[in-house]
Amino acid sequence: EFEAGRLDALANVARNADRVAGMDFSVANASVHGLVYTRRDRPPIRTTADFAGKTIAALAGTTALSNALAHGGWGATMQPFPHPQAAMDAVQNGTCDALLLTYALEHKYTTNSYNLRREFVDDILHHFRFAVRKGDAATLVRINDALATLLRNGTFDRLYDRWIGPIEPHPIRLADLRPYAIYI
């Protein structure tokens, strides 16, 4: 629908080299950390420096895999899988050291027989934007203006706290520290 011109914009699009040729992008409006699932008997992976020398599973066609490949896997061998079940099996049986994702897996994959540890990767941040057709500057300006308004008037923070906050750590902002300013 987007390519046919029946949609003006797409939401929650990760910018990558393949998309730049046909799309223009708004300012980033959402960001999520990378997540890894690892066996509990292995050391945790908390930064991309911990990837070096490991084999990391990722789902084919995902932002997580695309971002990892764009960064040379941060020193890891990236192994694509078509389905979460196969990737989780590879981590469970030790074929892969971890599974890299942009979202938390459904409860059924992480509890019953897997018992894997979930960690946020501190230095992986996936940015999402609105995408418009290449050259559609008027729509892009309207979207960026609307995003700026949401940020200024507090609506963005309220939406973030409601929908993203429960699953993603929120960075500390100056406004978060104001109540404690007298003690600093």
Backbone as a printed PyTorch tensor [residue, N CA C, xyz], in Angstrom:
tensor([[[  0.8280,  -1.1940,   0.0000],
         [  0.0000,   0.0000,   0.0000],
         [  0.8720,   1.2590,   0.0000]],

        [[  1.9530,   1.2210,   0.7650],
         [  2.8630,   2.3680,   0.8260],
         [  3.5010,   2.6080,  -0.5390]],

        [[  4.0470,   1.5560,  -1.1190],
         [  4.7060,   1.6900,  -2.4160],
         [  3.7480,   2.0980,  -3.5170]],

        [[  2.4840,   1.7030,  -3.3870],
         [  1.4750,   2.0630,  -4.3870],
         [  0.9600,   3.4840,  -4.1950]],

        [[  1.3760,   4.1570,  -3.1270],
         [  0.9700,   5.5320,  -2.8980],
         [ -0.3420,   5.6880,  -2.1550]],

        [[ -0.8830,   4.5980,  -1.6310],
         [ -2.1560,   4.6750,  -0.9100],
         [ -1.9620,   4.9580,   0.5800]],

        [[ -0.7360,   4.9000,   1.0510],
         [ -0.3950,   5.2890,   2.4190],
         [  0.6690,   6.3810,   2.3430]],

        [[  0.5230,   7.4010,   3.1680],
         [  1.4860,   8.5030,   3.1610],
         [  2.7300,   8.2020,   3.9780]],

        [[  2.5860,   7.3730,   4.9990],
         [  3.7170,   7.1150,   5.8920],
         [  3.5880,   5.7360,   6.5250]],

        [[  4.7250,   5.2360,   6.9520],
         [  4.7900,   3.9960,   7.7260],
         [  5.3710,   4.3360,   9.0900]],

        [[  4.8190,   3.7550,  10.1280],
         [  5.3250,   3.9950,  11.4840],
         [  6.2710,   2.8840,  11.9050]],

        [[  7.1370,   3.2000,  12.8530],
         [  8.0320,   2.2280,  13.4750],
         [  8.9430,   1.5190,  12.4760]],

        [[  9.5760,   2.3020,  11.6360],
         [ 10.4760,   1.7750,  10.6180],
         [ 11.9140,   2.0250,  11.0640]],

        [[ 12.7220,   1.0020,  11.0100],
         [ 14.1510,   1.1480,  11.2970],
         [ 14.8490,   1.5640,  10.0080]],

        [[ 15.6720,   2.5610,  10.1100],
         [ 16.3970,   3.0580,   8.9370],
         [ 17.5720,   2.1210,   8.6740]],

        [[ 17.6850,   1.6640,   7.4310],
         [ 18.8450,   0.8570,   7.0450],
         [ 19.2010,   1.1560,   5.6020]],

        [[ 20.3220,   0.6490,   5.1650],
         [ 20.8450,   0.9660,   3.8360],
         [ 19.8690,   0.5830,   2.7280]],

        [[ 19.1450,  -0.5060,   2.8820],
         [ 18.2050,  -0.9450,   1.8520],
         [ 17.0190,   0.0020,   1.6940]],

        [[ 16.6350,   0.6730,   2.7510],
         [ 15.4450,   1.5190,   2.7260],
         [ 15.7250,   2.9610,   2.3300]],

        [[ 16.9510,   3.4200,   2.4770],
         [ 17.2920,   4.8190,   2.2260],
         [ 17.0180,   5.2230,   0.7820]],

        [[ 17.1640,   4.3180,  -0.1480],
         [ 16.9560,   4.6470,  -1.5590],
         [ 15.5100,   5.0140,  -1.8860]],

        [[ 14.5570,   4.4400,  -1.1680],
         [ 13.1550,   4.6870,  -1.4980],
         [ 12.3480,   5.3970,  -0.4330]],

        [[ 12.9860,   5.7400,   0.6770],
         [ 12.2550,   6.3540,   1.7810],
         [ 13.0560,   7.5000,   2.3800]],

        [[ 12.3330,   8.4840,   2.8990],
         [ 12.9180,   9.5100,   3.7590],
         [ 12.3740,   9.2560,   5.1590]],

        [[ 13.1220,   9.6630,   6.1760],
         [ 12.7880,   9.2820,   7.5440],
         [ 12.6400,  10.4850,   8.4530]],

        [[ 11.7080,  10.3690,   9.3820],
         [ 11.5170,  11.3950,  10.4080],
         [ 12.6310,  11.2890,  11.4380]],

        [[ 12.5960,  12.2270,  12.3820],
         [ 13.4750,  12.0860,  13.5350],
         [ 13.0600,  10.8120,  14.2580]],

        [[ 13.9650,  10.2430,  15.0180],
         [ 13.6450,   9.0180,  15.7670],
         [ 12.5690,   9.3310,  16.7970]],

        [[ 11.5580,   8.4820,  16.8540],
         [ 10.4680,   8.7010,  17.8000],
         [ 10.3590,   7.5830,  18.8240]],

        [[ 11.1070,   6.5220,  18.6400],
         [ 11.1100,   5.4330,  19.6160],
         [ 12.4480,   4.7170,  19.5120]],

        [[ 12.9150,   4.2470,  20.6260],
         [ 14.1590,   3.4920,  20.6660],
         [ 13.9930,   2.3540,  21.6600]],

        [[ 14.5330,   1.2120,  21.3080],
         [ 14.5240,   0.0790,  22.2310],
         [ 15.9210,  -0.5270,  22.2650]],

        [[ 16.2810,  -1.0420,  23.4250],
         [ 17.5600,  -1.7250,  23.5690],
         [ 17.4840,  -3.1150,  22.9460]],

        [[ 18.6340,  -3.6030,  22.5310],
         [ 18.7140,  -4.9940,  22.1240],
         [ 18.5390,  -5.8860,  23.3450]],

        [[ 18.0170,  -7.0510,  23.1220],
         [ 17.8460,  -8.0520,  24.1810],
         [ 18.5950,  -9.3060,  23.7820]],

        [[ 19.1670,  -9.9840,  24.7400],
         [ 19.7450, -11.2940,  24.4820],
         [ 19.1740, -12.3030,  25.4640]],

        [[ 19.0190, -13.5050,  24.9690],
         [ 18.6540, -14.6440,  25.8010],
         [ 19.8500, -15.5700,  25.8230]],

        [[ 20.2830, -15.9560,  27.0310],
         [ 21.4290, -16.8470,  27.1850],
         [ 21.1060, -17.9320,  28.2000]],

        [[ 21.8890, -18.9910,  28.1450],
         [ 21.7470, -20.0350,  29.1640],
         [ 22.2230, -19.4870,  30.5010]],

        [[ 21.6050, -19.9340,  31.5590],
         [ 21.9490, -19.4470,  32.9000],
         [ 23.3090, -19.9600,  33.3850]],

        [[ 23.8120, -21.0420,  32.7680],
         [ 25.1120, -21.5600,  33.1940],
         [ 26.2720, -20.9120,  32.4470]],

        [[ 25.9820, -19.8960,  31.6520],
         [ 27.0050, -19.1610,  30.9090],
         [ 27.0730, -17.7290,  31.4350]],

        [[ 28.2020, -17.0580,  31.2440],
         [ 28.2990, -15.6590,  31.6880],
         [ 27.2690, -14.7880,  30.9390]],

        [[ 26.7270, -13.7970,  31.6320],
         [ 25.7510, -12.9200,  30.9690],
         [ 26.4110, -12.0790,  29.8840]],

        [[ 25.6210, -11.6740,  28.9240],
         [ 26.0630, -10.7700,  27.8500],
         [ 25.3160,  -9.4640,  28.0780]],

        [[ 26.0670,  -8.4040,  28.4010],
         [ 25.4260,  -7.1300,  28.7240],
         [ 25.8540,  -5.9860,  27.8130]],

        [[ 26.9410,  -6.1780,  27.0740],
         [ 27.3940,  -5.1590,  26.1270],
         [ 27.8620,  -5.8650,  24.8540]],

        [[ 28.0240,  -5.0950,  23.7910],
         [ 28.4890,  -5.6850,  22.5370],
         [ 29.9230,  -6.2030,  22.6570]],

        [[ 30.6980,  -5.6980,  23.5900],
         [ 32.0500,  -6.2310,  23.7990],
         [ 31.9920,  -7.7010,  24.2050]],

        [[ 30.9020,  -8.1000,  24.8470],
         [ 30.7310,  -9.4990,  25.2540],
         [ 30.3950, -10.4250,  24.0870]],

        [[ 30.1080,  -9.8780,  22.9080],
         [ 29.7710, -10.6840,  21.7320],
         [ 30.9990, -11.3430,  21.1100]],

        [[ 32.1700, -10.7510,  21.2840],
         [ 33.3870, -11.1870,  20.5910],
         [ 33.6310, -12.6810,  20.7520]],

        [[ 33.8210, -13.3420,  19.6070],
         [ 34.1340, -14.7570,  19.5850],
         [ 32.9510, -15.6940,  19.7820]],

        [[ 31.7780, -15.1510,  19.9450],
         [ 30.5980, -15.9810,  20.1890],
         [ 29.7970, -16.1740,  18.9070]],

        [[ 28.8900, -17.1260,  18.9450],
         [ 27.9230, -17.3200,  17.8680],
         [ 26.5760, -16.8450,  18.3980]],

        [[ 26.0120, -15.8630,  17.7230],
         [ 24.7810, -15.2280,  18.1780],
         [ 23.6670, -15.5190,  17.1810]],

        [[ 22.5890, -16.0720,  17.6750],
         [ 21.4020, -16.3210,  16.8580],
         [ 20.6000, -15.0290,  16.7320]],

        [[ 19.9170, -14.8680,  15.6160],
         [ 18.9890, -13.7530,  15.4090],
         [ 17.9500, -14.2200,  14.3930]],

        [[ 16.8000, -13.5890,  14.4270],
         [ 15.7470, -13.9750,  13.4960],
         [ 15.9720, -13.3100,  12.1500]],

        [[ 15.8780, -14.0940,  11.0900],
         [ 16.0860, -13.5990,   9.7320],
         [ 15.1140, -12.4700,   9.4320]],

        [[ 15.6290, -11.4300,   8.7770],
         [ 14.7830, -10.3220,   8.3560],
         [ 14.4470,  -9.3140,   9.4390]],

        [[ 15.0540,  -9.4140,  10.6140],
         [ 14.7060,  -8.5060,  11.7060],
         [ 15.6830,  -7.3400,  11.8060]],

        [[ 15.2400,  -6.3060,  12.4930],
         [ 16.0860,  -5.1480,  12.7680],
         [ 17.3190,  -5.5640,  13.5650]],

        [[ 17.1470,  -6.4700,  14.5080],
         [ 18.2790,  -6.9140,  15.3230],
         [ 19.3840,  -7.5090,  14.4540]],

        [[ 19.0230,  -8.3890,  13.5310],
         [ 20.0230,  -9.0120,  12.6560],
         [ 20.6330,  -7.9790,  11.7170]],

        [[ 19.8010,  -7.1390,  11.1160],
         [ 20.2970,  -6.1190,  10.2000],
         [ 21.2900,  -5.1890,  10.8830]],

        [[ 20.9670,  -4.7460,  12.0850],
         [ 21.8480,  -3.8610,  12.8430],
         [ 23.1490,  -4.5740,  13.2020]],

        [[ 23.0550,  -5.8210,  13.6200],
         [ 24.2570,  -6.5850,  13.9670],
         [ 25.1700,  -6.7540,  12.7460]],

        [[ 24.5940,  -7.1010,  11.6160],
         [ 25.4010,  -7.2790,  10.4060],
         [ 26.0490,  -5.9700,   9.9700]],

        [[ 25.3220,  -4.8510,  10.1450],
         [ 25.8740,  -3.5430,   9.7940],
         [ 27.0690,  -3.1800,  10.6820]],

        [[ 27.1470,  -3.7990,  11.8500],
         [ 28.2550,  -3.5530,  12.7760],
         [ 29.2230,  -4.7390,  12.8580]],

        [[ 29.2280,  -5.5620,  11.8310],
         [ 30.1460,  -6.7000,  11.8020],
         [ 29.8960,  -7.7090,  12.9050]],

        [[ 28.6630,  -7.7350,  13.4140],
         [ 28.3110,  -8.6730,  14.4780],
         [ 29.0100,  -8.3680,  15.7950]],

        [[ 29.6480,  -7.1790,  15.8740],
         [ 30.3920,  -6.8010,  17.0820],
         [ 31.3830,  -7.8930,  17.4780]],

        [[ 31.9520,  -8.5560,  16.4730],
         [ 32.9510,  -9.5860,  16.7330],
         [ 32.3860, -10.9930,  16.8560]],

        [[ 31.0820, -11.1230,  16.7180],
         [ 30.4410, -12.4400,  16.8060],
         [ 30.1180, -12.9580,  15.4110]],

        [[ 29.9070, -14.2560,  15.3280],
         [ 29.3620, -14.8690,  14.1230],
         [ 27.8450, -14.8390,  14.2770]],

        [[ 27.1720, -14.2070,  13.3400],
         [ 25.7150, -14.0970,  13.4100],
         [ 25.0930, -15.2790,  12.6720]],

        [[ 24.1480, -15.9300,  13.3060],
         [ 23.4680, -17.1020,  12.7440],
         [ 21.9690, -16.8020,  12.6200]],

        [[ 21.4810, -16.5910,  11.3850],
         [ 20.0400, -16.3120,  11.2300],
         [ 19.1880, -17.5690,  11.3640]],

        [[ 18.0170, -17.4010,  11.9380],
         [ 17.0350, -18.4690,  12.0890],
         [ 15.6790, -17.9730,  11.5970]],

        [[ 14.8570, -18.8620,  11.0360],
         [ 13.5580, -18.4380,  10.5000],
         [ 12.4630, -18.2750,  11.5530]],

        [[ 12.6580, -18.8510,  12.7460],
         [ 11.5930, -18.8770,  13.7390],
         [ 12.1980, -18.8310,  15.1460]],

        [[ 11.5340, -18.1730,  16.0940],
         [ 12.0750, -18.1120,  17.4630],
         [ 12.3470, -19.4790,  18.0830]],

        [[ 11.4950, -20.4490,  17.7950],
         [ 11.6560, -21.7780,  18.3920],
         [ 13.0100, -22.3830,  18.0140]],

        [[ 13.3690, -22.3010,  16.7570],
         [ 14.6460, -22.8660,  16.2990],
         [ 15.8260, -22.1230,  16.9270]],

        [[ 15.7110, -20.8050,  17.0500],
         [ 16.7810, -20.0150,  17.6540],
         [ 16.9320, -20.3470,  19.1380]],

        [[ 15.8090, -20.4780,  19.8370],
         [ 15.8630, -20.8230,  21.2550],
         [ 16.4570, -22.2250,  21.4540]],

        [[ 16.1080, -23.1540,  20.5710],
         [ 16.6870, -24.4940,  20.6380],
         [ 18.2100, -24.4360,  20.4950]],

        [[ 18.6970, -23.5840,  19.5690],
         [ 20.1390, -23.4670,  19.3450],
         [ 20.8520, -22.9050,  20.5740]],

        [[ 20.2090, -21.9830,  21.2650],
         [ 20.8040, -21.4550,  22.4980],
         [ 20.7610, -22.5170,  23.5910]],

        [[ 19.6420, -23.1810,  23.6980],
         [ 19.4810, -24.2120,  24.7380],
         [ 20.4980, -25.3460,  24.5820]],

        [[ 20.7220, -25.7950,  23.3270],
         [ 21.6380, -26.9210,  23.1380],
         [ 23.1020, -26.4970,  22.9840]],

        [[ 23.3740, -25.1820,  23.0540],
         [ 24.7480, -24.6920,  23.0200],
         [ 25.3070, -24.4410,  21.6400]],

        [[ 24.5290, -24.6630,  20.5810],
         [ 24.9900, -24.3620,  19.2260],
         [ 25.2430, -22.8710,  19.0690]],

        [[ 24.4210, -22.0580,  19.7150],
         [ 24.5950, -20.6020,  19.7400],
         [ 24.7380, -20.1620,  21.1980]],

        [[ 25.5030, -19.1090,  21.3820],
         [ 25.7320, -18.6010,  22.7370],
         [ 24.5970, -17.7210,  23.2400]],

        [[ 23.8750, -17.0920,  22.3140],
         [ 22.8000, -16.1800,  22.7080],
         [ 21.8610, -15.9690,  21.5300]],

        [[ 20.6960, -15.4450,  21.8370],
         [ 19.7280, -15.0210,  20.8280],
         [ 19.5530, -13.5230,  20.9870]],

        [[ 19.7810, -12.7660,  19.9190],
         [ 19.6510, -11.3080,  19.9230],
         [ 18.3170, -10.9180,  19.3110]],

        [[ 17.5610, -10.0670,  20.0280],
         [ 16.2460,  -9.6210,  19.5670],
         [ 16.0500,  -8.1320,  19.8720]],

        [[ 14.9600,  -7.5860,  19.3450],
         [ 14.5670,  -6.2160,  19.6860],
         [ 13.3670,  -6.2050,  20.6180]],

        [[ 12.8670,  -7.3530,  20.9840],
         [ 11.6570,  -7.4450,  21.8030],
         [ 11.7330,  -8.6930,  22.6720]],

        [[ 10.9370,  -8.7110,  23.7170],
         [ 10.8830,  -9.8840,  24.5890],
         [ 10.0410, -10.9650,  23.9370]],

        [[ 10.5090, -12.1890,  24.0130],
         [  9.7610, -13.3050,  23.4520],
         [  8.5370, -13.6310,  24.2940]],

        [[  7.6190, -14.2810,  23.6670],
         [  6.4330, -14.7160,  24.3840],
         [  6.8180, -15.6280,  25.5440]],

        [[  5.9990, -15.6160,  26.5420],
         [  6.2280, -16.3890,  27.7600],
         [  6.4970, -17.8740,  27.4730]],

        [[  5.8160, -18.4490,  26.5010],
         [  5.9580, -19.8840,  26.2420],
         [  7.3740, -20.2700,  25.8080]],

        [[  8.1110, -19.3450,  25.2000],
         [  9.4610, -19.6660,  24.7630],
         [ 10.4790, -19.5570,  25.8800]],

        [[ 10.2210, -18.7630,  26.8870],
         [ 11.2560, -18.4710,  27.8700],
         [ 11.0990, -19.2000,  29.1850]],

        [[ 10.0320, -19.9070,  29.3820],
         [  9.8660, -20.5620,  30.6770],
         [  9.8930, -22.0700,  30.5350]],

        [[  8.8170, -22.6440,  30.1600],
         [  8.6120, -24.0900,  30.2130],
         [  9.8980, -24.8980,  30.1950]],

        [[ 10.4820, -25.1470,  29.0580],
         [ 11.6480, -26.0160,  29.0100],
         [ 12.9570, -25.2520,  28.7990]],

        [[ 12.9170, -23.9540,  28.5760],
         [ 14.1400, -23.2250,  28.2350],
         [ 14.8890, -22.6620,  29.4330]],

        [[ 14.2190, -22.0040,  30.3340],
         [ 14.8510, -21.4230,  31.5120],
         [ 16.0760, -20.5740,  31.1470]],

        [[ 15.9280, -19.7020,  30.1520],
         [ 17.0190, -18.8340,  29.7190],
         [ 16.9600, -17.4890,  30.4380]],

        [[ 18.1130, -16.8670,  30.5380],
         [ 18.2410, -15.5390,  31.1410],
         [ 18.0240, -14.4890,  30.0470]],

        [[ 17.3010, -13.4280,  30.3910],
         [ 17.1000, -12.3020,  29.4590],
         [ 17.8350, -11.0950,  30.0030]],

        [[ 18.6110, -10.4590,  29.1400],
         [ 19.3680,  -9.2530,  29.5150],
         [ 19.2090,  -8.1900,  28.4380]],

        [[ 19.1410,  -6.9250,  28.8560],
         [ 19.2450,  -5.8180,  27.9130],
         [ 20.7100,  -5.6450,  27.5780]],

        [[ 21.0050,  -5.3660,  26.3130],
         [ 22.3730,  -5.0690,  25.8920],
         [ 22.5040,  -3.5530,  25.9390]],

        [[ 23.2820,  -3.0790,  26.8950],
         [ 23.3280,  -1.6530,  27.1920],
         [ 23.6850,  -0.7680,  26.0040]],

        [[ 24.5700,  -1.2260,  25.1480],
         [ 25.0260,  -0.3490,  24.0730],
         [ 24.4310,  -0.6810,  22.6980]],

        [[ 23.3440,  -1.4270,  22.6600],
         [ 22.5950,  -1.6030,  21.4100],
         [ 21.2770,  -0.8590,  21.5770]],

        [[ 21.0810,   0.1080,  20.7180],
         [ 19.8470,   0.8730,  20.7350],
         [ 19.2980,   0.9150,  19.3180]],

        [[ 18.1130,   0.3750,  19.1320],
         [ 17.4550,   0.3780,  17.8330],
         [ 16.5130,   1.5760,  17.7810]],

        [[ 16.6920,   2.4290,  16.7760],
         [ 15.8730,   3.6290,  16.6250],
         [ 14.7940,   3.3860,  15.5760]],

        [[ 13.5850,   3.8130,  15.8940],
         [ 12.4650,   3.6740,  14.9670],
         [ 11.9380,   5.0520,  14.5930]],

        [[ 11.4730,   5.1630,  13.3600],
         [ 11.0610,   6.4410,  12.7930],
         [  9.8150,   6.2440,  11.9470]],

        [[  9.2560,   7.3530,  11.4970],
         [  8.2430,   7.3030,  10.4560],
         [  8.9820,   7.3640,   9.1280]],

        [[  8.4730,   6.6480,   8.1370],
         [  9.0570,   6.6890,   6.7960],
         [  8.0200,   7.2470,   5.8310]],

        [[  8.4810,   8.1000,   4.9210],
         [  7.6440,   8.6210,   3.8410],
         [  8.3380,   8.2800,   2.5240]],

        [[  7.5940,   8.3640,   1.4340],
         [  8.2110,   8.1000,   0.1400],
         [  9.3160,   9.1280,  -0.1330]],

        [[ 10.3600,   8.6940,  -0.7850],
         [ 11.5030,   9.5460,  -1.0930],
         [ 11.0300,  10.8390,  -1.7530]],

        [[ 11.4610,  11.9620,  -1.2200],
         [ 11.1310,  13.2590,  -1.7980],
         [  9.8420,  13.8920,  -1.2910]],

        [[  9.1060,  13.2130,  -0.4390],
         [  7.8470,  13.7630,   0.0890],
         [  8.1480,  14.6530,   1.2950]],

        [[  8.7640,  15.7960,   0.9990],
         [  9.2100,  16.7050,   2.0590],
         [  8.0450,  17.2870,   2.8490]],

        [[  6.9280,  17.5450,   2.2020],
         [  5.7850,  18.1540,   2.8980],
         [  5.2590,  17.2420,   4.0030]],

        [[  5.1040,  15.9630,   3.7120],
         [  4.6250,  15.0200,   4.7350],
         [  5.6570,  14.8570,   5.8370]],

        [[  6.9090,  14.8140,   5.4620],
         [  7.9740,  14.6670,   6.4520],
         [  8.0010,  15.8590,   7.4190]],

        [[  7.8280,  17.0510,   6.9100],
         [  7.7890,  18.2470,   7.7660],
         [  6.6080,  18.1630,   8.7270]],

        [[  5.4480,  17.7590,   8.2390],
         [  4.2650,  17.6480,   9.1080],
         [  4.5020,  16.6350,  10.2270]],

        [[  5.1050,  15.4970,   9.8900],
         [  5.3720,  14.4580,  10.8990],
         [  6.3950,  14.9540,  11.9210]],

        [[  7.4810,  15.5450,  11.4510],
         [  8.5050,  16.0380,  12.3760],
         [  7.9620,  17.1470,  13.2770]],

        [[  7.1230,  18.0310,  12.7270],
         [  6.4950,  19.0760,  13.5430],
         [  5.5940,  18.4570,  14.6090]],

        [[  4.8200,  17.4450,  14.2310],
         [  3.9270,  16.7820,  15.1890],
         [  4.7400,  16.0870,  16.2840]],

        [[  5.8220,  15.4390,  15.9120],
         [  6.6730,  14.7860,  16.9120],
         [  7.2880,  15.8140,  17.8650]],

        [[  7.7130,  16.9420,  17.3270],
         [  8.2790,  18.0020,  18.1760],
         [  7.2310,  18.5090,  19.1650]],

        [[  5.9990,  18.6550,  18.7170],
         [  4.9180,  19.0920,  19.6070],
         [  4.6830,  18.0780,  20.7160]],

        [[  4.6520,  16.7890,  20.3690],
         [  4.4540,  15.7390,  21.3760],
         [  5.5700,  15.7330,  22.4150]],

        [[  6.7780,  15.9990,  21.9820],
         [  7.9040,  16.0400,  22.9100],
         [  7.8190,  17.2560,  23.8300]],

        [[  7.4400,  18.4020,  23.2600],
         [  7.3700,  19.6440,  24.0440],
         [  6.2500,  19.6380,  25.0630]],

        [[  5.0850,  19.1100,  24.6950],
         [  3.9360,  19.2410,  25.5970],
         [  3.7650,  18.0750,  26.5780]],

        [[  4.6870,  17.1180,  26.5720],
         [  4.6480,  16.0270,  27.5410],
         [  3.8630,  14.8040,  27.1010]],

        [[  3.1750,  14.8870,  25.9760],
         [  2.3850,  13.7440,  25.5030],
         [  3.2740,  12.5490,  25.2040]],

        [[  4.4330,  12.8040,  24.6180],
         [  5.3400,  11.7010,  24.2800],
         [  5.7220,  10.9270,  25.5380]],

        [[  6.0890,  11.6320,  26.5980],
         [  6.4810,  10.9540,  27.8400],
         [  5.3320,  10.1450,  28.4250]],

        [[  4.1170,  10.6910,  28.3760],
         [  2.9660,   9.9430,  28.8950],
         [  2.7230,   8.6770,  28.0760]],

        [[  2.8340,   8.7650,  26.7580],
         [  2.6610,   7.5820,  25.9080],
         [  3.7810,   6.5750,  26.1530]],

        [[  5.0120,   7.0690,  26.2660],
         [  6.1550,   6.1960,  26.5120],
         [  5.9740,   5.4470,  27.8250]],

        [[  5.6050,   6.1850,  28.8600],
         [  5.4290,   5.5600,  30.1740],
         [  4.3410,   4.4980,  30.1530]],

        [[  3.3110,   4.7260,  29.3820],
         [  2.1870,   3.7830,  29.3240],
         [  2.5040,   2.5440,  28.4910]],

        [[  3.1190,   2.7240,  27.3180],
         [  3.2520,   1.6300,  26.3550],
         [  4.6520,   1.0600,  26.2170]],

        [[  5.6730,   1.8500,  26.3940],
         [  7.0480,   1.3690,  26.2270],
         [  7.7100,   1.1330,  27.5720]],

        [[  7.5050,   2.0150,  28.5180],
         [  8.1370,   1.9390,  29.8270],
         [  8.0490,   0.5940,  30.5090]],

        [[  6.8990,  -0.0920,  30.4640],
         [  6.8260,  -1.3840,  31.1490],
         [  7.7550,  -2.4600,  30.5780]],

        [[  8.2370,  -2.2860,  29.3400],
         [  9.0920,  -3.3190,  28.7440],
         [ 10.5020,  -2.8410,  28.4520]],

        [[ 10.7700,  -1.5630,  28.5740],
         [ 12.0640,  -1.0120,  28.1900],
         [ 12.5270,  -0.0300,  29.2540]],

        [[ 13.7730,  -0.1110,  29.6920],
         [ 14.2410,   0.8640,  30.6720],
         [ 14.2150,   2.2710,  30.0830]],

        [[ 13.7700,   3.2270,  30.8600],
         [ 13.6740,   4.6160,  30.4060],
         [ 14.9390,   5.3590,  30.8110]],

        [[ 15.5640,   6.0780,  29.8700],
         [ 16.7560,   6.8350,  30.2500],
         [ 16.3880,   7.9290,  31.2510]],

        [[ 17.3050,   8.2290,  32.1450],
         [ 17.0670,   9.2810,  33.1330],
         [ 17.1600,  10.6330,  32.4390]],

        [[ 16.1390,  11.4620,  32.6810],
         [ 16.0960,  12.8120,  32.1190],
         [ 16.2700,  13.8060,  33.2550]],

        [[ 16.6100,  15.0330,  32.9080],
         [ 16.7550,  16.0880,  33.9010],
         [ 15.4780,  16.2240,  34.7280]],

        [[ 14.3230,  16.1010,  34.1020],
         [ 13.0400,  16.2070,  34.8110],
         [ 12.9060,  15.1270,  35.8890]],

        [[ 13.5180,  13.9670,  35.6560],
         [ 13.4650,  12.8920,  36.6570],
         [ 14.2540,  13.2550,  37.9080]],

        [[ 15.2850,  14.0890,  37.7650],
         [ 16.1530,  14.4480,  38.8850],
         [ 15.6860,  15.6850,  39.6480]],

        [[ 14.7930,  16.4800,  39.0650],
         [ 14.3490,  17.7230,  39.7020],
         [ 13.8650,  17.5430,  41.1360]],

        [[ 13.0650,  16.5340,  41.4510],
         [ 12.6090,  16.4050,  42.8430],
         [ 13.7530,  16.2140,  43.8420]],

        [[ 14.9150,  15.7920,  43.3570],
         [ 16.0430,  15.5330,  44.2460],
         [ 17.1050,  16.6260,  44.1940]],

        [[ 16.8490,  17.6840,  43.4340],
         [ 17.8410,  18.7430,  43.2120],
         [ 18.3040,  19.3750,  44.5170]],

        [[ 17.4320,  19.4790,  45.4870],
         [ 17.7950,  20.0860,  46.7700],
         [ 18.8530,  19.2630,  47.5020]],

        [[ 18.8960,  17.9580,  47.2230],
         [ 19.8430,  17.0750,  47.8900],
         [ 21.1570,  16.9240,  47.1620]],

        [[ 21.2340,  17.4360,  45.9480],
         [ 22.4410,  17.2590,  45.1300],
         [ 23.4370,  18.3710,  45.3770]]])
